[in-house]
Amino acid sequence: MKKKLFFLFLLFLLFAIFVVVKLVFFRPDKDTGILKVESSPIASVFIDNNMVGKTPFEDRYKVGDYIIKLIPDGIATDTASWEGQVNVYHNATSYVNMDLGSNDMSTSGSIVTIKKIKDSPDAGQIKVQTEPEGAIVSFDSDEKGISPLMMKGVIPGEHEVSVSLQGFLRKSINIKAVKGYRIYLYIKMAIDETQQKELKESKKEKEASESAKTQEDKMVKIKNTPTGWLRVRSKPSITGEELTKVKPGETYKLVDSQNGWYEIEYEKDKTGWISGDYASLISSSK
């Protein structure tokens, strides 16, 4: 009887040791982290070129770097795919959330990862990176600097990080800072098509203004001619009607230029065209 009890006790002890060893050394979350992916619209999720499901997607992966690719469902034919790198850290969640646009420039989203650190046990840290770089980073409505940006000594709790850049839509992300951890926040900004159009129009106006100013600053000097004078015509062509004649050495204000012809103001509020073969541009200061 004693032998039987001893044998049962030995079996129980071995089983207990097996369970402890399995939990400590072979637990499923050892050296792994959680990867969570969401998108709008729904998309197929590829991890290192292997399709693993559709969004929303969540699974546990070994610590390391992964290439994530999102391909919209067939019904979203006007939506572009997206691809990026995501880091998975030990016993932490890496969260990808993308709003897929019609092309890469109109796609926006964020990647949030968190990693335990040793140099900030009583506070948290947030490292912000944007695409494109150079965005203004605001933390709880307070401007902190230009991306890429590292914020240290962050009080644990809920916070809002916003980024803004001329020509792009403002993007805000709510995150929870944890003491002893660093949050890596990557934000992809979408182009603001309305603002981009305004910027292009403003640039064209500026260029036109500068061009006009350049023209205003220049004068035309008449060169020597075989006849001792030069015809001023109604259009930049030898078929243009003769308006008047100008003489070599005289200078006139440049109004416009076209196909080797110069439009000059030969009298107040009167303009005409002369051949560029018998004229040269000079600065009004000369």
RODO-2510 file (C-alpha; in nm, 4 decimals, decimal comma):
residues 286
     n   res          X          Y          Z
     1     m     0,0000     0,0000     0,0000
     2     k     0,2838     0,2369     0,0929
     3     k     0,4565     0,1591    -0,2356
     4     k     0,1385     0,2326    -0,4242
     5     l     0,0923     0,5649    -0,2479
     6     f     0,4567     0,6558    -0,3082
     7     f     0,4178     0,5701    -0,6768
     8     l     0,1067     0,7893    -0,7045
     9     f     0,2827     1,0727    -0,5254
    10     l     0,5784     1,0423    -0,7622
    11     l     0,3468     1,0552    -1,0636
    12     f     0,1719     1,3627    -0,9249
    13     l     0,5064     1,5316    -0,8585
    14     l     0,6298     1,4583    -1,2108
    15     f     0,3044     1,5899    -1,3568
    16     a     0,3335     1,9086    -1,1518
    17     i     0,6916     1,9582    -1,2673
    18     f     0,5817     1,9029    -1,6284
    19     v     0,3059     2,1638    -1,5977
    20     v     0,5408     2,4192    -1,4400
    21     v     0,8078     2,3621    -1,7067
    22     k     0,5519     2,3938    -1,9838
    23     l     0,4104     2,7166    -1,8428
    24     v     0,7504     2,8717    -1,7870
    25     f     0,9426     2,7563    -2,0924
    26     f     0,6803     2,6630    -2,3512
    27     r     0,3998     2,9126    -2,2945
    28     p     0,2500     3,0420    -2,6236
    29     d     0,3225     3,4090    -2,5471
    30     k     0,6957     3,3599    -2,4828
    31     d     0,8960     3,5994    -2,7061
    32     t     0,5808     3,7018    -2,8918
    33     g     0,3589     4,0037    -2,9272
    34     i     0,0160     4,0840    -3,0650
    35     l    -0,0306     4,2264    -3,4153
    36     k    -0,3632     4,3984    -3,4757
    37     v    -0,4618     4,5350    -3,8171
    38     e    -0,7680     4,7400    -3,9139
    39     s    -0,8538     4,9253    -4,2339
    40     s    -1,1249     5,1128    -4,4157
    41     p    -1,2463     4,9689    -4,6469
    42     i    -1,2005     4,5990    -4,5613
    43     a    -0,8787     4,4608    -4,7082
    44     s    -0,6880     4,1336    -4,7339
    45     v    -0,3902     4,1204    -4,4967
    46     f    -0,0539     3,9909    -4,6191
    47     i     0,2342     3,9407    -4,3760
    48     d     0,5708     3,8827    -4,5418
    49     n     0,3828     3,8049    -4,8674
    50     n     0,1601     3,5432    -4,7031
    51     m    -0,2135     3,6080    -4,6881
    52     v    -0,3307     3,5640    -4,3288
    53     g    -0,6874     3,6945    -4,3410
    54     k    -0,8930     4,0113    -4,3757
    55     t    -0,9292     4,3215    -4,1647
    56     p    -1,0025     4,3455    -3,8792
    57     f    -0,7195     4,1002    -3,8082
    58     e    -0,5454     4,0059    -3,4831
    59     d    -0,2943     3,7336    -3,4007
    60     r     0,0197     3,6652    -3,2005
    61     y     0,3599     3,6758    -3,3710
    62     k     0,7209     3,6227    -3,2720
    63     v     0,9191     3,9317    -3,1834
    64     g     1,0651     4,0867    -3,4989
    65     d     1,0011     4,3016    -3,8063
    66     y     0,7239     4,2232    -4,0534
    67     i     0,6132     4,3645    -4,3893
    68     i     0,2380     4,4271    -4,3868
    69     k     0,0447     4,4699    -4,7095
    70     l    -0,3227     4,5615    -4,7364
    71     i    -0,5100     4,4929    -5,0603
    72     p    -0,8700     4,6194    -5,0728
    73     d    -1,1513     4,3778    -5,1531
    74     g    -1,2520     4,3452    -5,5169
    75     i    -1,5539     4,5722    -5,4772
    76     a    -1,3274     4,8646    -5,3809
    77     t    -1,1740     4,8982    -5,7269
    78     d    -1,1006     5,2701    -5,6820
    79     t    -0,8978     5,2133    -5,3653
    80     a    -0,5198     5,1742    -5,3577
    81     s    -0,3260     4,9110    -5,1644
    82     w    -0,0776     4,9970    -4,8872
    83     e     0,2464     4,8404    -4,7657
    84     g     0,4635     4,9146    -4,4630
    85     q     0,6941     4,7697    -4,1985
    86     v     0,5724     4,6872    -3,8480
    87     n     0,7775     4,5942    -3,5397
    88     v     0,6428     4,3371    -3,2937
    89     y     0,7786     4,3620    -2,9377
    90     h     0,7676     4,1136    -2,6495
    91     n     0,4303     4,0881    -2,4789
    92     a     0,3068     4,4111    -2,6442
    93     t     0,0487     4,5053    -2,9080
    94     s     0,1403     4,6604    -3,2425
    95     y    -0,1644     4,8317    -3,3923
    96     v    -0,2045     4,9226    -3,7608
    97     n    -0,5006     5,1347    -3,8685
    98     m    -0,5177     5,2617    -4,2289
    99     d    -0,7751     5,4614    -4,4266
   100     l    -0,7072     5,3534    -4,7833
   101     g    -0,7529     5,6239    -5,0457
   102     s    -0,7656     5,6214    -5,4245
   103     n    -0,3844     5,6448    -5,4334
   104     d    -0,0885     5,6493    -5,1974
   105     m    -0,1039     6,0274    -5,1529
   106     s    -0,4671     6,0157    -5,0355
   107     t    -0,4099     5,7214    -4,7975
   108     s    -0,3717     5,8038    -4,4279
   109     g    -0,3339     5,6058    -4,1088
   110     s    -0,1123     5,5152    -3,8169
   111     i     0,1060     5,2431    -3,6694
   112     v     0,1337     5,2330    -3,2905
   113     t     0,3845     5,0067    -3,1157
   114     i     0,4969     5,0008    -2,7539
   115     k     0,8242     4,8812    -2,6021
   116     k     0,9463     4,8526    -2,2436
   117     i     1,2397     5,0792    -2,1592
   118     k     1,4753     5,1081    -1,8631
   119     d     1,5646     5,4788    -1,8589
   120     s     1,2164     5,6094    -1,7723
   121     p     1,0648     5,3946    -1,4937
   122     d     0,8325     5,6667    -1,3585
   123     a     0,7106     5,8177    -1,6861
   124     g     0,6446     5,7296    -2,0472
   125     q     0,7955     5,8321    -2,3783
   126     i     0,6454     5,8957    -2,7204
   127     k     0,8448     5,8967    -3,0436
   128     v     0,6539     6,0520    -3,3353
   129     q     0,7437     5,9969    -3,6987
   130     t     0,5363     6,1258    -3,9893
   131     e     0,5155     6,0710    -4,3609
   132     p     0,6074     6,3163    -4,4950
   133     e     0,8535     6,4401    -4,2332
   134     g     0,8522     6,7975    -4,1087
   135     a     0,4982     6,8057    -3,9706
   136     i     0,4156     7,0169    -3,6652
   137     v     0,3521     6,7855    -3,3676
   138     s     0,0999     6,8905    -3,1022
   139     f     0,0579     6,7076    -2,7708
   140     d    -0,2752     6,7708    -2,5968
   141     s    -0,3203     7,0830    -2,8170
   142     d     0,0264     7,2151    -2,7261
   143     e     0,2826     7,2414    -3,0077
   144     k     0,5964     7,0437    -2,9202
   145     g     0,8110     7,0561    -3,2335
   146     i     0,8715     6,9146    -3,5796
   147     s     0,8676     6,5458    -3,6709
   148     p     1,0555     6,3223    -3,6203
   149     l     1,0197     6,4086    -3,2516
   150     m     1,0937     6,2349    -2,9199
   151     m     0,8884     6,3343    -2,6156
   152     k     1,0173     6,2202    -2,2746
   153     g     0,8705     6,2453    -1,9268
   154     v     0,5159     6,1878    -2,0520
   155     i     0,2627     6,1560    -1,7705
   156     p     0,0908     5,8148    -1,7804
   157     g    -0,2670     5,8260    -1,9067
   158     e    -0,4769     5,9218    -2,2103
   159     h    -0,3329     6,1824    -2,4490
   160     e    -0,3951     6,3212    -2,7980
   161     v    -0,1184     6,3593    -3,0538
   162     s    -0,1938     6,5729    -3,3615
   163     v     0,0182     6,6472    -3,6671
   164     s    -0,0304     6,9192    -3,9270
   165     l     0,1537     7,0190    -4,2427
   166     q     0,0688     7,2637    -4,5188
   167     g    -0,0921     7,0817    -4,8101
   168     f    -0,1948     6,7804    -4,5978
   169     l    -0,4967     6,6942    -4,3844
   170     r    -0,4504     6,7286    -4,0085
   171     k    -0,4352     6,3902    -3,8299
   172     s    -0,5054     6,3194    -3,4601
   173     i    -0,4369     5,9980    -3,2669
   174     n    -0,5496     5,9116    -2,9123
   175     i    -0,2938     5,7075    -2,7195
   176     k    -0,2375     5,5880    -2,3644
   177     a     0,1059     5,6542    -2,2185
   178     v     0,2389     5,3957    -1,9731
   179     k     0,5250     5,4534    -1,7306
   180     g     0,8329     5,2556    -1,8200
   181     y     0,7267     5,2190    -2,1841
   182     r     0,8026     5,4023    -2,5084
   183     i     0,5300     5,4414    -2,7691
   184     y     0,6431     5,4500    -3,1301
   185     l     0,3862     5,6461    -3,3283
   186     y     0,4052     5,6511    -3,7069
   187     i     0,1481     5,8708    -3,8814
   188     k     0,0903     5,8740    -4,2562
   189     m    -0,0727     6,1968    -4,3699
   190     a    -0,3112     6,2295    -4,6649
   191     i    -0,2810     6,5110    -4,9140
   192     d    -0,5377     6,7898    -4,8894
   193     e    -0,6459     6,8166    -5,2528
   194     t    -0,8327     7,1453    -5,1973
   195     q    -0,5337     7,3080    -5,0291
   196     q    -0,2960     7,1646    -5,2887
   197     k    -0,5077     7,3225    -5,5637
   198     e    -0,4985     7,6563    -5,3846
   199     l    -0,1216     7,6290    -5,3408
   200     k    -0,0744     7,5528    -5,7111
   201     e    -0,2931     7,8481    -5,8104
   202     s    -0,1047     8,0726    -5,5674
   203     k     0,2257     7,9515    -5,7125
   204     k     0,1062     8,0233    -6,0672
   205     e    -0,0055     8,3720    -5,9643
   206     k     0,3284     8,4347    -5,7965
   207     e     0,5206     8,3146    -6,1020
   208     a     0,3033     8,5290    -6,3295
   209     s     0,3598     8,8275    -6,1020
   210     e     0,7356     8,7701    -6,0959
   211     s     0,7351     8,7266    -6,4734
   212     a     0,5434     9,0519    -6,5154
   213     k     0,7806     9,2272    -6,2771
   214     t     1,0764     9,0942    -6,4729
   215     q     0,9230     9,2267    -6,7928
   216     e     0,8583     9,5631    -6,6286
   217     d     1,2186     9,5863    -6,5183
   218     k     1,3515     9,5344    -6,8717
   219     m     1,3909     9,7731    -7,1592
   220     v     1,4457     9,7178    -7,5302
   221     k     1,7260     9,8989    -7,7135
   222     i     1,7063     9,9308    -8,0906
   223     k     2,0156     9,8066    -8,2775
   224     n     2,1580     9,9459    -8,5987
   225     t     1,9564     9,8530    -8,9069
   226     p     2,0358     9,8658    -9,2811
   227     t     1,7605    10,1241    -9,3309
   228     g     1,8368    10,3383    -9,0280
   229     w     1,4968    10,2638    -8,8743
   230     l     1,2839     9,9676    -8,7610
   231     r     0,9148     9,9070    -8,8226
   232     v     0,6775     9,8666    -8,5284
   233     r     0,3967     9,6292    -8,6253
   234     s     0,0503     9,5451    -8,4918
   235     k     0,1346     9,1782    -8,4332
   236     p     0,4507     8,9639    -8,3968
   237     s     0,4787     8,8931    -8,7697
   238     i     0,6056     9,0646    -9,0828
   239     t     0,2446     9,0598    -9,2016
   240     g     0,1448     9,2871    -8,9154
   241     e     0,0336     9,6407    -8,9988
   242     e     0,3020     9,9078    -8,9637
   243     l     0,2181    10,1360    -8,6716
   244     t     0,5291    10,3541    -8,6653
   245     k     0,9080    10,3467    -8,6961
   246     v     1,1757    10,3576    -8,4274
   247     k     1,5433    10,4503    -8,4637
   248     p     1,8679    10,2722    -8,3565
   249     g     1,9904    10,3659    -8,0086
   250     e     1,6411    10,4421    -7,8775
   251     t     1,5111    10,2485    -7,5767
   252     y     1,1561    10,1437    -7,4973
   253     k     0,9745     9,9628    -7,2184
   254     l     0,9322     9,5859    -7,2754
   255     v     0,5697     9,4719    -7,2504
   256     d     0,5864     9,1137    -7,3775
   257     s     0,7905     8,8762    -7,5935
   258     q     0,6837     8,6071    -7,8365
   259     n     0,8596     8,3916    -8,0959
   260     g     1,1566     8,6249    -8,1400
   261     w     0,9508     8,9445    -8,1326
   262     y     0,9332     9,2112    -7,8635
   263     e     0,6256     9,4101    -7,7747
   264     i     0,7254     9,7636    -7,6768
   265     e     0,5467    10,0725    -7,5543
   266     y     0,6503    10,3181    -7,8261
   267     e     0,4181    10,5912    -7,6977
   268     k     0,2174    10,6311    -7,3771
   269     d    -0,0492    10,3566    -7,3735
   270     k     0,0458    10,2515    -7,7277
   271     t     0,2272     9,9251    -7,7954
   272     g     0,3531     9,7366    -8,0994
   273     w     0,5870     9,4574    -8,2038
   274     i     0,9431     9,4777    -8,3326
   275     s     1,1742     9,2059    -8,4602
   276     g     1,4155     9,0730    -8,1985
   277     d     1,6863     9,0519    -8,4652
   278     y     1,7305     9,4293    -8,4419
   279     a     1,6787     9,4795    -8,0694
   280     s     1,8397     9,3769    -7,7407
   281     l     1,7100     9,3540    -7,3840
   282     i     1,8677     9,5756    -7,1239
   283     s     1,7966     9,6476    -6,7577
   284     s     1,5901     9,9544    -6,6819
   285     s     1,8714    10,0717    -6,4528
   286     k     2,1049    10,1100    -6,7487
***
